[in-house]
């Protein structure tokens, strides 16, 4: 009976490889999530840059529209 309760080194090796395999699979999932987050952040930065350029163009157009409105108002007052 005492011999059946003894844990062999093979059992310990099998258990440790199973634990390492599970930790490795968790690591792969974490890597995949990290890559997704990095790609998402990169896309957000690119989107922000394009939006900043569009906002600058809209501000220029708004300024031009205000100048044109002032000139039209001057012409209509005469």
Wavefront OBJ file of the C-alpha trace (Angstrom):
o trace
v 0.000 0.000 0.000
v 2.771 2.402 0.781
v 4.310 1.753 -2.614
v 1.113 2.750 -4.426
v 1.095 6.159 -2.751
v 4.599 7.024 -3.887
v 4.736 9.657 -6.605
v 7.225 8.831 -9.301
v 9.384 11.331 -11.112
v 7.533 10.479 -14.310
v 4.262 11.690 -12.757
v 5.912 14.929 -11.678
v 7.383 15.392 -15.158
v 3.996 14.814 -16.816
v 2.302 17.243 -14.457
v 4.936 19.916 -14.985
v 4.754 19.599 -18.782
v 0.971 19.879 -18.618
v 1.230 23.012 -16.492
v 3.833 24.488 -18.846
v 1.623 23.739 -21.855
v -1.355 25.494 -20.248
v 0.753 28.495 -19.296
v 2.099 28.579 -22.846
v -1.387 28.592 -24.327
v -2.360 31.445 -22.006
v 0.765 33.271 -23.123
v -0.226 32.885 -26.765
v -3.662 34.336 -26.043
v -2.091 37.275 -24.226
v 0.245 37.836 -27.168
v -2.663 37.824 -29.596
v -4.588 40.308 -27.463
v -1.487 42.508 -27.213
v -1.033 42.521 -30.977
v -4.699 43.432 -31.461
v -4.375 46.308 -28.997
v -1.209 47.608 -30.685
v -2.826 47.482 -34.141
v -5.922 49.246 -32.772
v -3.777 52.013 -31.227
v -1.852 52.437 -34.494
v -5.103 52.771 -36.446
v -6.406 55.320 -33.941
v -3.244 57.416 -34.327
v -3.540 57.348 -38.131
v -7.226 58.262 -37.872
v -6.399 61.141 -35.523
v -3.783 62.488 -37.937
v -6.210 62.406 -40.880
v -8.944 64.035 -38.822
v -6.576 66.777 -37.708
v -5.782 67.567 -41.355
v -9.503 67.625 -42.217
v -10.254 69.967 -39.321
v -7.520 72.345 -40.500
v -9.049 72.360 -43.998
v -12.504 73.039 -42.565
v -11.144 75.935 -40.513
v -9.602 77.423 -43.655
v -12.891 77.037 -45.510
v -14.784 78.620 -42.618
v -12.441 81.618 -42.687
v -12.893 81.965 -46.450
v -16.672 81.749 -46.078
v -16.660 84.498 -43.446
v -14.607 86.773 -45.710
v -16.954 86.116 -48.622
v -20.010 86.814 -46.422
v -18.509 90.106 -45.262
v -17.835 91.160 -48.860
v -21.359 90.187 -49.915
v -22.814 92.110 -46.961
v -20.779 95.209 -47.966
v -22.037 94.935 -51.542
v -25.666 94.534 -50.421
v -25.451 97.587 -48.129
v -24.401 99.809 -51.033
l 1 2 3 4 5 6 7 8 9 10 11 12 13 14 15 16 17 18 19 20 21 22 23 24 25 26 27 28 29 30 31 32 33 34 35 36 37 38 39 40 41 42 43 44 45 46 47 48 49 50 51 52 53 54 55 56 57 58 59 60 61 62 63 64 65 66 67 68 69 70 71 72 73 74 75 76 77 78
